[in-house]
Amino acid sequence: MKWSLLELRRYQEQPLTFQTTLDLKDELKARDKEIIDLAPVEVKGIVSVNPTEYILHYTLSTVMTLPSTRSLEPVALPIIFTVDEVFMTPEQFQHKDERMKEEEILLLETQTLDLSESVADNLLLEIPLQVLTEEEKRATTLPKGENWAVLSEEEYLEMKESQAESQVDPRLAKLSSLFENSDEDNR
């Protein structure tokens, strides 16, 4: 769904409301090979237009299927979140309010505001780093095999601490051999 900036200027008095369903499955799968499936994306929101900026506010909901980060089993992950974005033309950007942070403004390179592009970008940003099946979430033990094991962060830190305590500083290793030699001489 795209709107021309000329068309949006008609909505300076009252925001443009919209509700649509977008099919972004092929686009997102092309951009991120980890995505197994994506249900149609329900989007509902408003576009506020004023002389200095275009504000896009919407809520989206969909179900994204991703591989488990442990077992690679497909996991259907419901995704619902709200997006607020501020768009400006290059001319508006040059005259922007100095209190606005530059990294919070999206520059419009064309004379259109593309909802599909915004939704796709924000969906990719919402993909979690850890995706687990329900069984993996409930499991108290982590997977392990021959010569390997998955450790929790706490277990890893404990292991590093115990290794650090048992290791002798190489700079002091020669001193310990000196003490061993003096013990043999005293006998």
C-alpha positions as CSV (number, residue, x, y, z in Angstrom):
1,M,0.0,0.0,0.0
2,K,1.5,3.3,-1.1
3,W,0.3,6.9,-0.9
4,S,1.7,9.8,-2.9
5,L,2.8,12.8,-0.9
6,L,0.4,14.9,-3.0
7,E,-2.5,12.7,-2.0
8,L,-1.5,12.8,1.7
9,R,-1.5,16.6,1.8
10,R,-5.3,16.4,1.6
11,Y,-5.2,14.9,5.1
12,Q,-3.6,17.8,6.9
13,E,-6.8,18.6,8.8
14,Q,-7.7,15.1,9.8
15,P,-5.4,12.0,9.8
16,L,-5.8,9.3,7.2
17,T,-7.0,6.0,8.8
18,F,-6.3,2.7,7.2
19,Q,-6.8,-1.0,7.8
20,T,-5.4,-3.6,5.4
21,T,-3.9,-7.0,5.0
22,L,-0.5,-7.4,3.4
23,D,1.0,-10.5,1.9
24,L,4.7,-10.0,2.5
25,K,5.7,-13.7,2.7
26,D,7.8,-13.9,-0.5
27,E,9.5,-10.5,0.1
28,L,10.5,-11.4,3.7
29,K,11.6,-14.9,2.8
30,A,13.9,-13.4,0.1
31,R,15.3,-10.9,2.6
32,D,15.8,-13.5,5.5
33,K,16.4,-17.1,4.6
34,E,15.6,-18.2,8.2
35,I,11.9,-17.4,7.7
36,I,10.0,-20.6,7.0
37,D,6.5,-19.1,6.6
38,L,4.6,-15.8,7.2
39,A,0.8,-15.5,7.6
40,P,-0.9,-12.4,6.0
41,V,-0.1,-9.3,8.0
42,E,-3.0,-7.4,9.5
43,V,-2.2,-3.7,9.7
44,K,-4.3,-0.9,11.2
45,G,-3.3,2.7,11.8
46,I,-3.2,6.3,10.8
47,V,-1.0,8.7,8.8
48,S,-0.8,12.2,10.3
49,V,0.3,14.9,7.9
50,N,1.6,18.4,8.8
51,P,3.8,20.8,6.9
52,T,7.0,19.6,8.6
53,E,6.6,15.8,8.6
54,Y,4.5,12.7,7.9
55,I,3.9,10.5,11.0
56,L,3.0,6.9,10.5
57,H,1.4,5.0,13.4
58,Y,0.2,1.5,13.1
59,T,-0.3,-1.8,14.9
60,L,0.4,-5.1,13.1
61,S,-0.2,-8.7,13.8
62,T,0.8,-11.9,12.1
63,V,2.3,-15.3,12.7
64,M,5.9,-16.0,11.6
65,T,7.3,-19.5,11.4
66,L,11.0,-19.7,12.3
67,P,13.3,-22.6,13.1
68,S,14.1,-23.3,16.7
69,T,17.5,-22.0,17.6
70,R,18.2,-25.3,19.4
71,S,16.7,-28.1,17.3
72,L,15.7,-26.3,14.0
73,E,12.1,-27.5,14.5
74,P,9.6,-25.0,13.0
75,V,8.1,-22.7,15.6
76,A,4.9,-20.6,14.9
77,L,5.6,-17.3,16.6
78,P,2.7,-14.8,17.0
79,I,3.9,-11.3,16.5
80,I,2.0,-8.2,17.5
81,F,3.5,-4.7,17.9
82,T,3.0,-1.0,17.4
83,V,5.2,1.2,15.1
84,D,5.6,5.0,15.2
85,E,7.8,6.4,12.4
86,V,8.5,10.0,11.3
87,F,9.1,10.6,7.6
88,M,10.4,13.8,6.0
89,T,11.2,14.9,2.5
90,P,14.8,16.2,2.0
91,E,13.4,19.8,2.0
92,Q,11.6,19.2,5.3
93,F,14.7,17.6,6.8
94,Q,16.8,20.7,6.1
95,H,14.3,22.8,8.0
96,K,13.6,20.3,10.8
97,D,13.3,21.2,14.5
98,E,16.8,21.0,16.1
99,R,15.3,19.1,19.1
100,M,14.5,16.1,16.8
101,K,17.2,13.4,16.7
102,E,18.3,12.7,13.1
103,E,18.4,8.9,13.7
104,E,14.6,9.0,14.5
105,I,13.7,10.5,11.1
106,L,13.3,8.4,7.9
107,L,14.1,10.3,4.8
108,L,11.7,9.9,1.8
109,E,13.7,9.3,-1.3
110,T,10.6,9.3,-3.6
111,Q,7.4,11.1,-3.6
112,T,5.5,8.2,-2.0
113,L,5.1,6.8,1.5
114,D,5.2,3.0,1.3
115,L,3.4,1.1,4.1
116,S,4.5,-2.3,2.8
117,E,8.2,-1.3,3.0
118,S,7.8,0.0,6.6
119,V,6.0,-3.1,7.7
120,A,8.5,-5.5,6.1
121,D,11.5,-3.6,7.7
122,N,9.9,-3.6,11.1
123,L,9.0,-7.3,11.0
124,L,12.6,-8.2,10.3
125,L,13.7,-6.0,13.2
126,E,11.3,-7.9,15.5
127,I,12.7,-11.4,14.8
128,P,13.9,-12.6,18.2
129,L,17.4,-14.0,18.7
130,Q,16.1,-17.0,20.5
131,V,13.2,-19.1,19.3
132,L,12.3,-22.2,21.2
133,T,9.5,-24.9,20.9
134,E,7.2,-25.3,23.9
135,E,9.1,-28.5,24.9
136,E,12.4,-26.7,24.8
137,K,11.1,-23.9,27.0
138,R,9.9,-26.4,29.6
139,A,13.0,-28.6,29.5
140,T,15.3,-28.3,32.5
141,T,18.3,-29.9,30.9
142,L,20.1,-28.5,27.8
143,P,21.1,-30.7,24.9
144,K,24.5,-32.4,24.9
145,G,26.4,-35.0,22.9
146,E,29.7,-36.6,22.5
147,N,32.4,-33.9,23.3
148,W,29.9,-31.0,23.3
149,A,27.2,-29.6,25.5
150,V,25.0,-26.5,25.5
151,L,25.6,-24.4,28.7
152,S,23.5,-21.8,30.3
153,E,25.2,-18.4,30.9
154,E,25.5,-19.1,34.6
155,E,27.1,-22.5,34.0
156,Y,29.5,-21.0,31.6
157,L,30.6,-18.3,34.0
158,E,31.0,-20.9,36.8
159,M,33.2,-23.1,34.6
160,K,35.4,-20.1,33.6
161,E,35.8,-19.1,37.3
162,S,36.8,-22.7,38.3
163,Q,39.3,-22.8,35.4
164,A,40.8,-19.5,36.4
165,E,41.2,-20.6,40.0
166,S,42.9,-23.9,39.1
167,Q,45.3,-22.3,36.6
168,V,48.6,-21.0,37.7
169,D,49.7,-17.7,36.3
170,P,52.6,-18.5,33.9
171,R,54.6,-15.6,35.3
172,L,54.5,-17.2,38.7
173,A,55.1,-20.8,37.5
174,K,58.9,-20.4,37.6
175,L,58.6,-19.2,41.2
176,S,56.7,-22.4,42.2
177,S,59.5,-24.5,40.7
178,L,62.1,-22.5,42.6
179,F,60.3,-23.4,45.9
180,E,60.2,-27.1,44.8
181,N,64.0,-27.0,44.3
182,S,64.6,-25.4,47.6
183,D,62.5,-28.0,49.4
184,E,64.6,-30.8,47.8
185,D,67.8,-29.1,48.9
186,N,66.6,-28.9,52.5
187,R,66.1,-32.6,52.8
